[in-house]
Amino acid sequence: MSREKAPATGGAEATLKRIDYIEEEAENVQFAIWSNRPISARKMLKNLSKEVDEAEGQIMDLYRALSSLERSLEELEQMSEGDRNAWDLTMLGLQHLREGNWGAAADCVEGAVASMGRDGLERSLNTLGRHLNEMGELSDIEEIALTLVNQGKKAIDSDLSSAAKAFEDAISALGPVAVNEATSPFLVNSFFLSIGTTWPEGKDHALMVITLENTGENNISTMRLAPPIPYGWTATPKMCEIPEIPPEGFIEIGIEIRPSGSFPQTALLGSSLNIATGYHADYGGLRVQTRIENRTPNTMEGLLLDPWMPDGFETLRLPLVENLGPGEVAHVPIEVLNLREAVGIGS
């Protein structure tokens, strides 16, 4: 039974076509199952899953682009008429996205970028390029975005539409973190982060496991995190991209770490010690505790712990575990100094 739909044009029409296709394919899969045709059903289900994944990717790209535009326009001290039009289209695009009409949202992204005009586009490209260059080590996506930004800046005088397309693609990949000097997530969120390392048998690398659980009431924005590897090691990937996490959401990331150059002494720790550190961030407060396990049949003495600390925090003193018996586990609290609070107290 067909549904009545309001007339749609442009991207909105494309949205309705994709929804219709997904619904029809879902009905075909159901019919194949009822007809006892499991092979056909499996094949159609595979194609349907691919279509849904593509739609989900498109929605996330649009969300990142619209959020990026919203954040960058919010930061302007004065808005031109073009900026105000871009703001209205951005708000409309976010509304379309909430309503599930991502085709119309895509039209709004394109319209918002066009409304900014040449000057607004040049300003946005320069801002985005400056932030990317200030980030230091870039992830693969950030490298691609920087390439797009440079292409857009080169094309802005000769081909404005190409420059606009490059900017759209860059913000679709990056989202709001790229166009704003991002506040440390440890200062504005409540979450539990754990960092530990496992040592797969017979492998030439270790696996760093990072878990993050949102213990607050608000979404945790997308963030980037350089894997806290010890000196003399390299990580793959070099930069972690952690997606937005809703309240009570949880994510686990595995990162391969390898010794660079000669095999460092720290590599021997894997067969001797199991070390994991937990960080409870609570809107600027930070509690840290390290779990250390002796995996040898011998007593270990004089273990000095030096856990990774996020930007803006330092350990007041490095804790010393004087003795750790065979198979023994110790939970060691770490005294932490919030440098921003310390500066405020001293000023």
N, C-alpha and C positions, 0 to 999 in steps of 0.2 A: 504494500500500500504506500503510495507516494505521499510525501509531505508537501504542504504549501510553503513556499519560501518567498521572502521579499525579493524584488529584483536586485541584482547585484552587478557591479561592474569592476573591471580591473582586477586587483589582487583579491578583493572580496569574492568575486566570481570564481577565481581559482581555488579559494578556500572551500566553497560549496562543492566544487567538482571533486576535490580530494576527499572531502567527507563522504560524498556519495559513493566514490570508488571504494573507500575503506568499508563502508556499510555493506555494499553489494558483495565484496569479497568475503566478508564475515558470514553473510548468508550462504554464499556458495560453499564455504568450508563446512558450515553446519549441515547443509544438504548432502555433501559428500560423505560426512560421517553417518548420517541417517541411511544413506544408500549403501553402506558397508563398502566404501571405497577409501580405505585408509591411506593408500599410497598417494592418491590424488589429493586427499585432504591434507596430508603432510606437505606436499609440494605447494599447495595454495597457501597453507599457513605460513610457510617459509617466506613466500613472496609478500604476504600480508604483513608479517613481522618487519620485513625490510622497509615497507612503505610507512609503517607506523614509526619506525626509528628515524626515517628521513624527516617525517613531520615533526617529531620531537626535537630533532636537531635544528630545524627551521625555527621552531618556537623559541628555543633557547637563544639562537642568534638574534632574533628580534628583541627578546627581553634584554639582552646585553646592550644592543644598540640603543634602544629607547631609554634604558637606565643611564647609559653613558651621556646621551643628549640631555636628559633631565638634570643630571649632576653638573654638567659643564655650563648649562644655561643658568642654573641656580646661582652659580658662583660669580656671574657677571654683575658688576656694580651698577652699570647702566645698560639698558636694552634698547637696541634700535627697533624700528618697526619690523624689520625682517626677523630679528631675534624673538620678538613677541609672537609673530606668526609661527615661528619654529616651535616655540613653547606650547602654543595652542595645539599644534599638530602632534607634538610629542605626548601631551596629555590625552588627546584623542586616541593616539596609537596604543597607549597603555590600557585605555578603556576597551578598545577592540580586542586586545590581547586577553584581558580578563574575561571577555565574552566568548572567547574561542574563535574570533574572526581574524586569524593571523594574516590572511591575505590583505585585508584592509589595513592592518597594522603595518605591513610591509610598505603599502602605499604611503602611509603617514611618515615612515622613516625617510623615504625618498623625498617626500614633500618638505619635511622639516629641514633636511640638509640643503635643498634647493632654496628655501626661504631665507637662509642665512646669507645668501649672496656670496660674491667673491671674497669680500673682506672678512665676513664671518667664517667662511670656510678656511681661508688662509690662517686666521687666528686659531681656529680649532686644530688644524694640522700642526701648527707650530707648537701649541700647548702639548698636544699628544706626543709629538716627537721629542720635546724637551723632557717630559716625564720618563719616556722610555730610555732616553740616553742617560738619565740620572739613576736608573735602576741598577746599573752595573751588569752583573751576570743575567742574561735573559734566557727565558725558556724558549722552546721551539716556536710556540704560538706568538710570543712577544717578538721574536726575530722576524717572523712573517709580517706581523703588524708594522714593525719599524720599516721593513722594505716597502710595504704599501704606503705608509706615510711619506716616505722619500719620493716614491713614484707620484703621489698626489701633489707634493710641493713642486716637483719639476713640471707637472702638466698644468698647473693652475693658470698660467698665462696663455697657454696655447690651446688647451682642451679642458674647459671647466667641468664638463660632464664626466670626463675620465677622472679628474681630481676628486669630484664628489663621490664617484663609485669607489675609488680607493679608500676614501675616508669612511664610507659606509661599511666596507669590508673589514677595515681595521677595528672599528668600534664594535662590530658584530662579533668579532673574535675575542675582544678584550673585556668589554663591559666597563662599568663605572670606575673600577680600580685604576684604570690606565689614565683617566683624564683628571684625576684628583690626587693630591698628595695624601695618600691613604694613611689614616690614623692606625697606629698599631692595633691589631685585633686583640691584643692582651689588655688594652686599656678600655675597650668599649663593648666587651662581650663577657659572657660567663660560660666557660667550657672546661672540660678536662682533656688534656693532651698527654699521651704517653709515647715514649720513644724507647724502643728496645732493639736488640740485634739477635738474629739467629744465624747459625753457621751450618748451611746444608752440607751433608757429608759428601765428600768427593768433588766438591765444587771449588773453583778458584776465586769465589767471591762470597761475601756475606750478604745477608738480607736485612736491611734496616726496616723495621715495621713501625709505622706512625699511625696512631689511632686518635680520633678526635670526636668527642661527644658534646653536643650542645646542651648545656644544663640551664640555659637562660630561657626567657620568654619571647625573645625576638630571633629572627633569622640571623645567622652569621654570614656576612657578605663573603663573596669569593675572595680568596687571599692567595698569596704566593709565599712559599717557604723554602729557603735554601736548606737542603738536608744537612743536619749538624754532624758532619763527618769528622773523625779525628785527623790530625796532621799526618800527611803522607798517604792519604786515601783519596779516591775520586768516586763520584756518585753518578749513577745513570737512572733517571735524568738528573741534570744539574740543578733543576729548579722544580719544586712541587707546585702544581696548580690545584688548590683545594676548592671545590665548587661550593655554592651557597648551601648552607645546612640549616634546616628548620629546627624549631624547638624539639628536643628529645631525639634529634637526628644523630646518626653515627656514621663515620666513614673510616675505612682502614686502607692505608697505602703501603705498598712494598717497594723498596728502592734497593737496587743492587749497588753494593759498595766494594771497591777493589783497591788493593795496594798499588800505588803508582811508583814506578822505578823499582828500586830494591825492596824486598819484602820487609816492611817495618816491624819493629818489635811489638807494636800494638796488635799486630795480627795474631800473635801468640795468645792474646787474652781470650780469644774465642773458645779455646779448649780448656781454659783455666777458670774463667769467671763468666757469669751471666749477669749482665748489668742492665737494668731498665729504670728510667726516670719518669715520674709523673708530675704534671704541672696543672694545678687548679687555678685558673684565671677567673677573677671575679671583679670585673669593672675597675681594673687598675691594681687590685690586690693580687698577689701571686704567692701561692704556697707550693713548695717543691719538695719531693721526697724521692730518694734513690733506693732501689732494691738491688742488693748485691748478693750473689750466691757463689760459694766456693765449690767448683766442680771437680776438685782434685782430692786425692786421699791424704793430702798433707795440710797442715795448718799454714795459713798465709798471715804475714805480718806487715804492718806499715803500709796499708793501702790508702793512698791519698786520692780522694774523689774530686773531680773537676767537671761537673755537669755543664752542658750547654745552657746558655741563658739567652732569652730573646732580647732584642734591642730595647734599651731603656732600663734594663735590670742587670744587677751584678750580684755575685755571691759576696757576703760580708767576710766569710772565711771559708777556706777549703776544709771540709771535714776529714778526719783521719780515723780509719778503722784499724785499731792496733792489732787485733787478732781475729781471725776468722777460721774456725775449725773446719774439718772435712765435711762437705755437704751442708755446712751451716749457711743460713740466710740472715742477712741483716737489713733492716729498714732504717735508713739514715735521713733525718730531716735536714734540709739545706736552708741556711739563713740567707734571706734575699733582701737586697736593697733596691727600692724603686728610685732611680736617679732623678726623675722629675720631682718627686716629693722631697728628695734630699736637697735639690737646688732651691725649691720653694721655701724650705725651712731655713736655709742659710742666707736667703736674700733679705 
